[in-house]
Amino acid sequence: MDYRNWYCVQVASGCEKKAKADLLARKAVLEDRFIQNVEVPETTELTFDKAGKRKAVKRLILPGYILVQVLKDIVEDDEGLEKKVFPAFTQETIRATFNVLGFAGANKNRPQQLRVPEVRNIFNRVDSTHDEVKSNVEVDYSVGDILDVTAGPFTGNKMEVVAIKGNKVLGQIDLFGRIVPAEFSPNQLYKETN
């Protein structure tokens, strides 16, 4: 993944996904070639509901913000030197999108590029979909499957899959009448085929 040229855009609270959809729609209609990606960073957490059952819940990493990757435009200055600048047309496209309040920072009208370590840190906290897809295809488990535990401290028990996160399978086991959350690697589990 390319961690360069990312900008943080402030949006109305609770409207992160809608703002992303609106911005992508405007990008398509206006044919803005500079906007590369629009992301709403989120992660999956395991929580208990009121009945005491464990369930996976998506949580936003940056509530009230979306991340936009924008390519710089190459402009020639008065002296004939080329320099890279944030495209004015793209800036107006982002600012005019419904639910967008402005760019993050002291001046909401002026985009400030995020540093590469900041962006890497944010995306490291996000569930990496390419790993999940690879693991899901490899192990062929899905949420709700009942699997046999073949290795580890819970060997011999049945486990219900709650979520698949990267190369880990998150599940719950019924031990002595209590639901116990647990995390497994795919090689600790066996799925019976009928």
C-alpha positions in Angstrom: 0.0 0.0 0.0 1.2 3.5 -0.8 1.3 5.6 2.3 2.1 8.9 0.5 -0.2 11.8 -0.4 -2.9 11.2 2.2 -5.0 14.0 3.6 -7.3 14.0 6.6 -10.8 15.6 5.9 -13.2 16.5 8.7 -16.8 15.5 8.1 -20.0 15.7 10.0 -20.2 13.3 12.9 -21.8 10.0 12.0 -21.6 10.8 8.3 -18.2 9.3 7.5 -19.4 6.6 5.1 -22.0 8.9 3.5 -19.3 11.5 2.9 -17.0 8.9 1.4 -19.8 7.7 -1.0 -20.7 11.3 -1.9 -17.0 12.2 -2.6 -16.6 9.1 -4.8 -19.7 10.0 -6.7 -18.5 13.6 -7.3 -15.1 12.2 -8.4 -16.8 10.0 -11.0 -19.1 12.8 -12.2 -16.5 15.5 -12.4 -13.8 13.0 -13.7 -11.3 14.1 -11.1 -8.2 12.1 -11.9 -6.2 13.3 -8.9 -8.4 11.6 -6.2 -7.0 8.1 -5.8 -8.6 6.6 -2.7 -11.1 7.6 -0.1 -11.0 5.5 3.2 -13.0 5.4 6.4 -10.6 3.6 8.7 -12.3 1.1 11.0 -11.4 -1.9 13.0 -13.3 -4.9 14.5 -13.7 -5.3 18.2 -15.3 -8.2 20.1 -17.9 -7.1 22.7 -20.7 -8.5 24.8 -24.3 -7.7 24.1 -27.0 -7.5 26.8 -27.6 -11.2 26.8 -24.0 -11.9 27.4 -23.2 -13.2 23.9 -20.0 -12.2 22.3 -20.2 -10.3 19.0 -18.0 -8.5 16.6 -18.5 -4.7 16.2 -17.0 -2.4 13.7 -15.5 0.8 15.3 -14.2 3.9 13.5 -10.5 4.6 14.2 -11.0 8.4 13.4 -14.6 9.3 14.2 -15.5 12.5 12.3 -12.8 12.1 9.7 -12.1 10.4 6.4 -8.8 9.9 4.6 -8.3 11.0 1.0 -5.3 10.1 -1.2 -4.7 12.9 -3.7 -2.0 12.9 -6.4 -0.2 16.2 -6.7 -0.4 18.3 -9.9 2.9 19.4 -11.6 2.9 23.1 -12.2 5.5 25.3 -13.7 6.3 28.5 -11.8 7.5 31.9 -13.1 11.1 30.8 -13.3 10.3 27.7 -15.4 10.8 25.2 -12.5 8.3 22.4 -12.0 6.8 21.9 -8.6 4.1 19.6 -7.2 1.0 21.3 -5.7 -2.4 20.2 -4.4 -4.8 20.6 -7.4 -7.2 23.5 -6.9 -10.0 21.7 -8.7 -9.6 18.7 -6.5 -9.6 20.9 -3.4 -12.8 22.5 -4.5 -14.3 19.1 -5.2 -13.6 17.9 -1.7 -14.7 21.1 0.0 -18.0 21.2 -1.9 -18.9 17.6 -1.0 -22.0 17.2 1.2 -21.1 16.6 4.9 -17.5 17.7 4.5 -16.5 20.5 7.0 -13.0 21.0 5.7 -9.5 19.7 6.0 -8.0 18.8 9.3 -5.7 21.3 10.8 -5.6 25.0 11.8 -6.8 26.2 8.4 -9.8 24.1 7.2 -9.4 25.5 3.7 -5.7 24.5 3.3 -4.9 20.8 2.9 -2.1 19.5 5.0 -0.5 16.2 3.9 -0.2 13.5 6.6 3.3 12.1 7.3 4.0 8.6 6.1 4.5 7.1 9.7 1.1 8.6 10.7 -0.7 7.0 7.8 1.1 3.7 8.3 0.1 3.7 11.9 -3.6 4.3 11.1 -3.7 1.6 8.4 -1.9 -0.9 10.6 -4.8 -0.6 13.1 -7.3 -1.3 10.3 -8.3 -4.9 9.5 -6.1 -5.7 6.5 -8.7 -7.0 4.0 -6.1 -8.6 1.8 -5.0 -10.8 4.7 -8.6 -11.6 5.6 -9.5 -12.6 2.1 -6.4 -14.8 1.8 -7.1 -16.5 5.1 -10.8 -16.9 4.3 -10.1 -18.5 1.0 -7.4 -20.7 2.6 -9.5 -22.0 5.6 -13.0 -21.6 4.2 -14.6 -20.6 7.5 -17.4 -18.2 7.9 -19.1 -16.4 10.8 -21.5 -18.8 12.5 -19.6 -22.0 11.6 -19.3 -24.6 14.4 -15.7 -26.0 14.4 -13.8 -28.7 16.3 -10.8 -27.5 18.3 -7.9 -29.9 17.5 -5.0 -28.2 19.3 -4.3 -25.9 22.3 -6.0 -25.7 25.7 -9.5 -26.1 24.3 -8.8 -29.4 22.4 -11.9 -31.5 22.1 -14.4 -28.7 22.4 -16.7 -27.2 19.8 -16.2 -23.5 18.8 -18.5 -21.0 17.1 -16.8 -18.6 14.7 -17.6 -14.9 15.7 -15.1 -13.1 13.3 -12.1 -13.8 11.1 -9.4 -11.1 11.5 -6.4 -11.6 9.4 -4.9 -15.0 10.2 -6.8 -15.3 13.5 -10.2 -16.9 14.0 -12.2 -15.3 16.8 -14.8 -17.5 18.4 -16.6 -18.5 21.5 -16.7 -21.8 23.4 -19.4 -23.1 25.9 -17.5 -24.1 29.0 -19.4 -25.2 32.1 -22.5 -23.3 31.0 -20.5 -20.1 30.3 -19.6 -18.5 27.0 -15.9 -18.0 26.8 -14.3 -15.9 24.0 -11.2 -17.3 22.5 -8.7 -16.7 19.6 -7.4 -19.5 17.4 -5.1 -19.9 14.5 -6.6 -21.8 11.5 -4.4 -24.9 12.1 -6.0 -25.4 15.6 -9.4 -25.9 14.0 -11.2 -28.5 11.9 -14.4 -28.1 9.9 -16.4 -31.2 9.2 -17.6 -31.6 5.7 -20.9 -33.2 5.1 
